[in-house]
Amino acid sequence: MAQPREQIERQRGADLEQELVATAAAATPMLPEVGDRFRRGVKPRDLITVSQWADRHRELRSGTNAPGPWHNALTPYLVEIMDALSEHSPVRQVTFCKSSGVGGSEAEYNWIGYIMHHLGNKDLLLVMPTLELRDRSLNPRLAKMSDESPALANEFGVSRQTVYRYLAPVSTA
């Protein structure tokens, strides 16, 4: 009895995939650097949320009452908000009405870190109400976050001074 066409095509696809993996595995020892990059590129990234990313990668060393790794247990009310900002969340708009000092800015920084590190996207438009607020609050805190979280230090790949320069205002002539 003949196999359905879909089943034959599916089997061919699986065979081709196995052949590609075997060829890549055989070639990678010859080119270790290319092989590493190939393996990382082929492996799909984990489906994690912003709160899970923060638990794994965010460090707080200064300017906090709880220095050390980020713990969602300290601010459980932020977990759902951060998870709504994740790439696979069906939520398309997040509105966060809050008082000051409850961790809203830190949730925002966790989201920025998630975008840069986990999603590998360094193109992000973040609009601040004033240039003064950006220079007084956002720039120093982003630079501090890149220094304190090893995963993000690699994303910037530069020193704090370079981050300041990167975030500096564009002159208009």
C-alpha positions as CSV (number, residue, x, y, z in Angstrom):
1,M,0.0,0.0,0.0
2,A,1.4,3.4,-1.0
3,Q,2.2,6.0,1.7
4,P,0.4,9.3,1.5
5,R,2.4,12.1,-0.1
6,E,2.5,14.2,3.0
7,Q,4.0,11.3,5.0
8,I,6.7,10.8,2.3
9,E,7.5,14.5,2.3
10,R,7.7,14.7,6.1
11,Q,10.1,11.7,6.1
12,R,12.3,13.4,3.4
13,G,12.4,16.5,5.5
14,A,13.4,14.6,8.6
15,D,16.1,12.7,6.6
16,L,17.4,16.0,5.2
17,E,17.5,17.5,8.6
18,Q,19.5,14.5,10.1
19,E,21.9,14.7,7.1
20,L,22.4,18.4,7.7
21,V,23.1,17.9,11.4
22,A,25.5,15.0,10.7
23,T,27.4,17.1,8.1
24,A,27.6,20.1,10.5
25,A,28.8,17.9,13.3
26,A,31.5,16.4,11.1
27,A,32.6,19.8,9.9
28,T,32.6,21.7,13.2
29,P,35.8,20.1,14.7
30,M,37.7,21.5,11.7
31,L,36.4,25.0,12.3
32,P,35.7,25.4,16.1
33,E,34.8,29.1,16.0
34,V,32.4,28.7,13.1
35,G,31.1,25.5,14.6
36,D,30.3,27.2,17.9
37,R,28.5,30.0,16.2
38,F,26.6,27.6,14.0
39,R,25.5,25.5,17.0
40,R,24.3,28.7,18.8
41,G,22.5,29.9,15.7
42,V,20.8,26.6,15.0
43,K,19.7,26.1,18.6
44,P,16.4,27.9,19.3
45,R,16.4,30.2,22.2
46,D,14.5,29.2,25.3
47,L,10.9,30.6,25.7
48,I,11.3,32.5,28.9
49,T,9.5,35.5,30.2
50,V,10.9,38.8,31.3
51,S,10.6,37.8,35.0
52,Q,12.4,34.5,34.4
53,W,15.2,36.4,32.6
54,A,15.5,38.8,35.5
55,D,15.7,35.9,38.0
56,R,18.5,34.3,35.9
57,H,20.5,37.3,34.8
58,R,19.8,40.5,36.6
59,E,22.1,41.6,39.4
60,L,21.6,44.5,41.8
61,R,24.7,45.6,43.6
62,S,24.2,49.3,44.6
63,G,21.3,51.6,45.3
64,T,19.1,48.9,46.7
65,N,18.0,47.4,50.0
66,A,18.5,43.9,48.7
67,P,21.8,43.7,46.8
68,G,22.5,40.5,44.9
69,P,20.6,38.6,42.3
70,W,17.1,39.8,41.3
71,H,14.4,37.8,43.1
72,N,10.9,38.0,41.9
73,A,9.7,36.9,45.3
74,L,10.6,40.3,46.7
75,T,8.2,42.0,44.2
76,P,5.6,39.4,43.2
77,Y,3.3,42.1,42.0
78,L,5.7,42.9,39.1
79,V,5.9,39.4,37.8
80,E,2.6,39.5,35.8
81,I,3.5,42.9,34.4
82,M,6.9,41.8,33.3
83,D,5.5,38.6,31.8
84,A,3.0,40.6,29.8
85,L,6.0,42.3,28.2
86,S,7.5,39.0,27.0
87,E,7.9,38.1,23.4
88,H,5.4,35.3,23.3
89,S,2.8,37.1,25.5
90,P,-0.5,37.7,23.7
91,V,-0.7,41.1,25.5
92,R,-0.2,44.0,23.1
93,Q,-0.5,47.0,25.5
94,V,0.6,47.3,29.1
95,T,-0.5,50.2,31.2
96,F,1.1,50.4,34.6
97,C,-0.4,53.0,37.1
98,K,1.7,53.0,40.2
99,S,3.1,55.1,43.0
100,S,6.8,55.9,43.2
101,G,9.3,53.5,44.6
102,V,7.5,50.2,43.9
103,G,9.8,48.8,41.3
104,G,8.3,50.0,38.1
105,S,11.5,51.4,36.7
106,E,13.3,48.2,37.6
107,A,10.7,46.2,35.8
108,E,11.3,48.5,32.8
109,Y,15.1,47.9,33.0
110,N,14.5,44.1,33.3
111,W,12.4,44.4,30.1
112,I,15.2,46.3,28.3
113,G,17.8,43.7,29.5
114,Y,15.5,40.9,28.2
115,I,15.2,42.6,24.8
116,M,19.0,43.1,24.5
117,H,20.3,39.9,26.0
118,H,17.6,37.2,25.4
119,L,16.1,38.5,22.1
120,G,19.5,39.8,20.9
121,N,17.9,43.0,19.8
122,K,19.9,46.2,20.5
123,D,17.5,48.4,18.5
124,L,15.1,49.9,20.9
125,L,13.3,53.3,21.0
126,L,12.6,54.5,24.5
127,V,11.0,57.9,24.7
128,M,11.5,59.9,27.8
129,P,9.4,63.0,28.7
130,T,12.4,65.3,28.9
131,L,16.1,65.3,28.1
132,E,16.9,66.2,31.7
133,L,15.1,63.0,33.0
134,R,16.9,60.9,30.5
135,D,20.3,62.3,31.5
136,R,19.6,62.3,35.2
137,S,17.9,59.0,35.6
138,L,17.8,56.7,32.5
139,N,21.4,56.9,31.3
140,P,23.2,56.4,34.6
141,R,20.9,53.6,35.7
142,L,21.2,51.7,32.3
143,A,25.0,52.1,32.5
144,K,24.9,50.8,36.1
145,M,22.8,47.9,35.1
146,S,25.2,47.0,32.3
147,D,28.1,47.0,34.8
148,E,26.3,45.0,37.5
149,S,24.7,42.3,35.3
150,P,27.4,40.2,33.5
151,A,25.0,39.1,30.8
152,L,24.4,42.7,29.9
153,A,28.1,43.8,30.1
154,N,28.7,41.5,27.2
155,E,25.8,43.0,25.3
156,F,27.2,46.5,25.5
157,G,30.7,45.1,25.1
158,V,32.0,48.4,26.3
159,S,32.8,50.4,29.4
160,R,30.4,52.7,31.3
161,Q,31.9,55.8,29.7
162,T,31.2,54.4,26.2
163,V,27.6,53.6,27.3
164,Y,27.2,57.2,28.4
165,R,28.5,58.4,25.0
166,Y,26.1,56.0,23.3
167,L,23.2,57.3,25.2
168,A,24.2,60.9,24.9
169,P,21.9,63.4,23.1
170,V,22.3,63.9,19.4
171,S,23.3,67.4,18.6
172,T,21.1,69.3,16.3
173,A,22.7,72.0,14.2
